[in-house]
């Protein structure tokens, strides 16, 4: 059994065959999935998907590349929405993305801190997106943790060792995607080895970043199997053990998500 802790089933790429995609995930042993919010104003679409599929859960939040569009949404709005819907099991994704110049760093930081406050109040994990922003992200995590702990996940991890170590030291989880399987990801696999087994998660970030076995294709939740296989190799454990470990970790951090 595996859990795809981060995918985007509401994206247009999946609209025509969502039933088949969820079915393939189940057939591959992916028992549950978390489809991640990128805009709060599109939450209704996510919730509709979770109602159609008992094995699919969701988050609520604003992606950093959309931060400026939803600056009117405060932490209390996120808390209210999260508490209204039992299928919402996380806050986010929010964070910092300095690769693309689509949103100002200040807007992204404002959004991130609001999402942290919502995660702290609800106890739901914050799904963190961090790209080309290691130093600023580590600083914010340290400062905000000093104000009160909150659960969080460094999703689709492709950053450096220092951010991984900082996240783990602050109680966070580190989630690996298909990037881990790429031939040129030796450094990332070395970092993955340093993350304690009890803090590891796997994800697809589908429809993006299909792992090596399906490189070049549109990604989907069933493909998380390949990432779990490579993560198992990194830690020198069997695939079955890594599936069990990451599944237990997922239920621990997504504490609202029931075992089906």
Buried (B, 14 or more C-beta within 10 A) or exposed (E): BBBBBBBBBBBEBBEEEBEEBBEBBBEBBBBBBBBBBBBBEEBEBBBEBBEEBEBBBBBBBBBBBBBBBBEEBEBEBBBEBBEEBEBBBBBBBBBBBBEEEEBEBEBBBBBBBBBBBBBBBBEBBBBBBBBEBBEBBBEBBEEBBEEEEBBBBBBBBBBBEEBBBBBBEBBBBBBBBBBBBBEEBEEBBEBBEEBEBEBBBBBBBBBBBBBBBBBEEBBBBBBBBBBBBBBBBBBEBEBEEBBBBBBBBBEBBBEBBEEE
